[in-house]
């Protein structure tokens, strides 16, 4: 007879996303296809243009959950599937408009971690708008070592970091060989704009204390 410490297993969570579209442009009617062959389904609405996943807030090397694929024709439900208990940052990307808000109950998931415990989790409420701002600019000299474009035709990496308490959202983009960059749909807010000759994979943009080191650089 073997004896040892007990191990408690907790199920992963599935989290539905409720998307509210507050678009001025009501003439959009895009559609697409998910999958191949007999398992190909037509998709419409937010399922077509909104991407969502979660990343661990405590372990950069560990992912979380992503959107569940459609399970049948006309399945337009957005569900983050198989999310283990833990603390996560919600990551949203849309090719239509911008994400104006994302909340679970009273938690602002654009600024605070998503906490998943054992048992069922409530839905995430997301609002999308298309009254965003446009941003354009030009990067000056970055030194001779970066005088020409790097791989992918990007000369510099530009990061738009919202200031504390701002309604803005973190954005990253690249400039062309002429140093020009632009963003067509940007969440309104107050930002610090930073430019680097190399991509910043661990820029602590959610940590106001850590970002103080960049106050004189953007």
Secondary structure, DSSP 8 states (H G I E B T S, - for coil): ------------EEEEEEEEEE-S------EEEESSGGG-EEEETHHHHEEEEEEESS-TT-EEEEE----STT----EEEEE-SEEEEEEEEESSSEEEEEEETTEETTTS-EEE-SS----EEEEEES--EEEEEE-----GGGSS--GGG-SEEEEEEE-TT-S---EEEEE-TTSEEEEEEE--S-EEEEEESS--TT--TT-TTGGGGGTTT-
